Amino acid sequence: MEAYLVGGAVRDKLLGLPVSDRDWVVVGATPEQMLEHGFKQVGKDFPVFLHPENGEEFALARTEYKVAAGHKGFKVDFSPDVGLESDLCRRDLTINAMAYDAVNDEVIDPLDAMRDIRDKVLRHTSSAYFDDPLRVLRTARFAARFAHLGFTVADETMNVMTLMAENGDLEHLTPERVWKETQKALATETPTVYFEVLRQCGALAIVLPEIDALFGMPQRADFHPEIDSGIHTLLVLERCCELTSDPVVRFAALCHDLGKARTRPYLYELPEHLQELAQRLRVPTVYTNPMQGHTKHEPRGAYIIKDMAARLRIPNEYRDLAMMTAKHHTQIHTCSAMNDKALLKLLEETKALAKPKRFKQMLLVCEADAQGRPTFERVYYYQADIMAAVHEAATYTVIDDVGSLGLKGIEVGLEIKKRRRVAIKRAQKNWRCALLKTTLLDQNFTR
């Protein structure tokens, strides 16, 4: 019985990255032998064991054979005769198919993954890649995770991913698996690459059609020099990643304009510096359908997010922030033109006083939205400061004595609203003076 460190631990060690999880493969053992050594068995589909002292996972070497559709349609062989190389070659990418022999201090690399690490290439291992369509999403996620190191998907692997998308293999993926990979991708160094890769191979339209529908949908050039809604979404997500590492906020940035896919566009031609990106993402460079603008895309976007969250079983925290942002981001952009009554109503509709953390998260998305446009990347987003001041004014309005005024029923609520409006109006004077001094009040932000 021999144990080898495998997978991500070996890969990350060679890349000079922190190693978080250590997984092991055991060759030449049976489940009974593992139990005799004090290991605790977990997993139903194939034997995985937890080390009795450190809790690390030890799996018996295995091979898999596809016998039916779905992620459970495999015949698994984990007999003691299965060798290490057979186990490694069934994995998705070569960089994940290495093992480390601690006894001999040796890296076992049957697929020449060291070369791919040197060349910074994500390459599939073998025809076994076809067996699980989730590997298309996993490859896109690894591309996002390692993009900052210069890794790209090998051409032959992209061809395989495209073929799997065209053959309908991805239609067998369960919603939970799609969301799990997407959630992990949102937490990577460069989440935009995940969606770019899926778009390039045709998978995005299958697993996330709401996002895919944005590509090829134009916007007003005076508000959006990048024209295309899909490209704008990626630029917003990219800017959001610079502002925060929170995947919940990043998801809201990804979804803030979903309603534009179901509203009418303008006629425009992409600027020259974005045409190469457009060709890579398979979107037109010239739009030939002049119609009215994206009226009411905000509430429509909220409905789309609600349906998408139900389909993919997205956690409520993600869904609620994304819906709130989609519905109200345009109002935040134009808050400098609102009076105290409208500002208080906006606070109430966004539940800012009850959930201040979510409100701050929404302001981050709005900032990323305004700055996720060519030439606007570093423009001061004064609306965030305005809404922060309005929120603070309403939050710290003195209302403790309202109950002693002898008011009843609706009168109590009206008195509280009145006091908060007075506080907001006072805050308005302060920030308007500041904005006039810096000549920022007349800036026109996106709708």
N, C-alpha and C positions, 0 to 999 in steps of 0.2 A: 504494500500500500504506500503510494507516494502522493504528496500534496504539492501543488504549484500555485503561486500567486498569478492571477490572470486578469485580463481585461483592462479596465480603466486605471487601476493602480499602477500597472506596468507602463501604460501609455503616458499617464501624467508624470510619472517619475522621469521618463525619458525626455519629456517636454519641459522639465524643470518647473512643473506646476505642483501646488500642494496636493497631497494624496488624502482624500477624505474617507473613501470606502475601500476596504481590502477584501476582495473575494478570492476564493480558492477553488481549484478543481482537484479532486481526488481520483487517482487512477489505480485500478486493481482492487477495489473494495466493493463490498456489498452493504446494503442498508443495515443488515444485522451486525456487521463488524463495526460500523460507525456507532450504532447504539451501544455496543459493548464497551466502546472507548469513552462513553459518557456524553456523546453528542446528542442534541435534542433535534428531532426531525420536525421540519415545517414544510409546507407546500404539499399540494395534492397531486399535481400533474406529474411531477418528477421529484425524486428525493433531494432535498436541500436540508442541511444540518447546521445548527448553531454550535459554535465552540463552547464547551462548558465553562471556560474561564473568561474569555474576552468577547464572546458573542459574535465573532466574525463568521461569515457564511462560508460553508464548505459544500460544494455540489459534486455529486458523482459525475465523472466524465460521461458524456452522452452524445448520441447522434439523434437527429430528428428527420422524419420523412413525412411530407405533406400527403394527407389522405382525404382531406375534406376542406371546404372553405371555412374561413374564420380562424381566430388565433388559437382555438382549441382543437383544430383539425389536424393534429400531428400524431404520428406514431413514434414513441420515444423508446430508444434502446439505451439503458444505463447499466448494462452488464459489465462485469470486471474485465471483459475482453476489449472494451472500447478504449482506444489509445488516446494520448494527449492531442496529437495532431488532428485526429478525426474530430475531436471536440472543438478545437480552435477553428477549423475550416468551416464549421457550420455557422459561424458568427457573421455579423453584418459587414463590418469594414475591417480592412487589414490592420489598421492601427489599434483595433480592439481585439485582435487575434494573436496576441503575444502572451507568453508565459515566462515566469521567472523561477528558476531553480535555485532556491536559497542554499541548498546543500553544496552545490558546485559553483555558486555565484555566476550563473549563466542565464542569458536571455534566450529563450527558445522562440524562433521566428520563422515558421515554415512558409510564410507567404511574402517574405521580404518586406515587412512593414517598416523596417528601419529605413529603407530607401524612400518609402512614401512619406515618412516623417521628415527626412532630409529634404525631399522635394516639396513638402507641404501640400500633399494631395490626399483627398479622401476617396478611397477606391474600394469597391465591393470585393468580397472575398472569392465568391464562386457563384455557380448557378443556384446555390442554396439561398442567395439573396432574394430570389423570386418567391420563396416559400411564405414570407411574412410581409404583407404590404405596409405594415407599420415602419419597416426599415426605410421607406421613402421619407417619412416624416423624421425619423431618427437621423438620417443623413443630413437633412436640411437643418436639424437642430445642431448637429455637430459642426456644420458649416458656419452657423451663427456663433457657436461657442468659441471656435478657433479662428474666426475671420481676422481678429486683431493680430494673430500670429502669422497671417498670410495664407492660410489654408483655403483651398478651393476644391470643388467637386470634380473628379476626373471626368473627361468627356465620355468615356465608355460607360461610366456609372450613371451620368446624367441621361445617356441614351436608354439604359435599362430602366431608370425611374420613369422616363417618358413612356416607354413601352408598357410598363405596369399601369400607368394612369390611363393610357389608351385602351388597354385590355379590360378595364373595369375592376382591376384587383382591389383598388382602394375603396370601392363601394362596400366591401365586406368589413371595413373597420368599424368598431363600435364607437359610439360618441365619447365614452369615457377615455378611450385610448387616444382619440384625436385631441381632446382637451388636455389630457395629461402632458402630451408632447408639446402642445402649444404653450401651456403654462410654463413648462421648463424653458422653452425657447425665449419667452418674455423675460426670463431672469438671466439670460446670457449677456455676454459683452456686447453683441451686435444683433438684436432681435430682428432688425430689418432684413438681414440676410436670409433668415428662415423663410420669410414670406416671398422674398425674391426667388429663392431656389424652387419653392413650391410652385410659384407662378411660371417659372421657366420650363418646368417639366410637365405642366398641365395639371398638377395635383391640387392646386389652390381652388380651382373651380369645383372640385369634387368634395373636398373636406371643409372648406370655408368659402362657399359661394358668395356670401355677403361681402366679404373682403374683395374677392376676385371681381365682382361686378363694378367696383369703383374704377378699375383700369379701363381706359378708353372713354371715360365720362369727363367731358371738359367743364371748366369753370371760367368765370369772368377773368379776363387777362388783367384788368385793372386792379383786381383784388389778389389774383393768383398768377404771378409770372410763370409758374411751372405748368399751368393750364390743367394738366390731367389730375383727376381726383385721386387716383391710385398712387401716383407719384407724390402728390401732396401728403397723403396719409403716411407714406414711408418717411418723408421729410419730417413730419410732425413727430412720428415715433422716434426718429433719430435724435431730434432735439429734446424730446422728453427723456430719453436715456441719459442725456447730459445733465438734466435737472434732477433726476431721481433714479434709484435702482429698484424702486417699488414696482413689482409686476402688476399690481392692481391699478396703479396710475397709468402704467404703460398700456394696459389693455384698454382703458378708457380713451387714451390717445389714439389707439388703433381704430376704435369704433366711433369716434366723435362725428364723422361725416357719412356714416353709412346711408343716411337718407338721400344723399345726392345720387345714388344709383337708381332711385325711383322718382326722380324729379327731372325736369327738362333742362338740357344744357344749352350752351351758346356755340357759335362757330368760331374756332380759332385754330391757329397753327402753332405747334410747339416751338419754343425758342431753340435756336441751333445747338446750344450747349447741352440741351437735354434730349436731343434726338437719339443719341447713342444709347442712353439709358432706356428710352422708350422702345427701341428696337429689341433690346435684351429682354424687356418685360412683355414683349408682344403687344404693344399698344400702338394705335395709329399716331402718326406725326401730323396729320391734317384731319380736322373734323369737318364733316360735310352736312351737318344737320342743325342749322341755325334755328333755335327756338327760344322761348323765354327762360329766365333763370331758375335757380334751384329754390323756388318758393316753398316754404314749409318743410324743408328737408330736416329741420330739427325734430319736430314731433314724430315724423315718419321714421327717422333714425332710431328713436327710442323704442318704437314698436318692433323694428327689425332686431334690435338687441335683445328685447324680451323674448322673441321667438327663437333666436339663436341660442340664448342661454338655456331655454327649455330643451332644445334639441340636444345640445352638448352637455347638459347638466352642469353648467358653470356655477360656481359658488355665488351666493347672494351678494357677497361683498364686492365681487367683480361686476356683477350685473347691475347693482344699484348705482355705483359710481358712474359706470359707462352710460346708463340710461339718463341719469341726472345731467351729465355733461353734454350728451348729445342734444338734450332738450333745451338747455339753457346757455350754451357757450356763446351764442350770438348776443344774447342779452348782456353777458359779462363784457364782451368786446365793446358794447355801446353804452356802458354804464355811466360814462361821464356826461351823457346827455339826459340822464334820468333825474326826475325830481325825488324828493324825500319819500313820497308815497310809493312811487314805483320801486325805489331801492328797497324799502321795507317789504314790499310784496315779493320781490325777488329773493330776499332772505327767507321769507316764509315758504315760498314754493320750493326752494332748495333745502329746506329744513336746516339752514345753516346754524341757527341758535341751538338746536337740539343735537346736531352732529357736526361740531366745528372741525373735527379732523377730516371728515369727508369733504367739507367745504374747501379747506385748504388744498386738498388733493385735486379738486376740480379746478381751482385757480392755477395749479401747476399745468394741468392739461391745456387750459385756455392760453397760458403763456407759450407753451410749446406749439399750439395751433397758430398763434399770431406770428411766431418766429420761424415756423416750419415752411418758409417760403424764400426763394432766392432773393438776396439783398436785404431781407428782414431778419436775418439770423441773430443779430445782436442789437436790434432796436429795443429800447427800453419799453417794457410792457407795464405802463403806469396803471392800467386797469386793476392789476392785482393789488397794488397799494391802495387804490381807491376802495375796493371791496373789503380789503382787510381793515381799513379805517372805519368803514360803514358797519362792518360786523362787530368791531370792538365797541363802537358807540352804542349799538343796539344791545350788546351783551351786558355792558356795565351801566345801563340806564337804571336809575334807582326806582324800584317798583315795590319795595318791601312795605311801604306805608299805604298802598292802594286799598288794602283790606280794611283800614281804619277810617276810610272816607265815607262809609255808609253806602257805597255803591252796590248794586245787585245785578246778577245775571250778566247780560251783554255789556252793561255799562263798565264792568271791570275790565273786560278785554279792550273796549274802546279807549279807556283811560291809559292802559299800557301802550297801545298803539300810538296814541297821541304823544306820550312822553318819548317813545322811541323815535318818532318822526322829528321831534324837536332836537334830539341828540344827533340824529343823522344830518339834519339841516346844518347844525353847528359844525359837524365834521366836514360837510361839503364846502363850507367857506374856507376852511383850512387847506384842503387839498386843491381847491380851485385856484387859490392864491399861489400855491406852490407850482402848479402846472403852468399858470400864466407866466410865472417868472422864468420857467425853462422852455416856454413856447412849445409845449407838447400837446396842449389841449385840442389843437386842430388836426392831429394825426388821424388818418382814416384807417381803421383796422378791419380785418376780413369779416365777411358775413358767411 
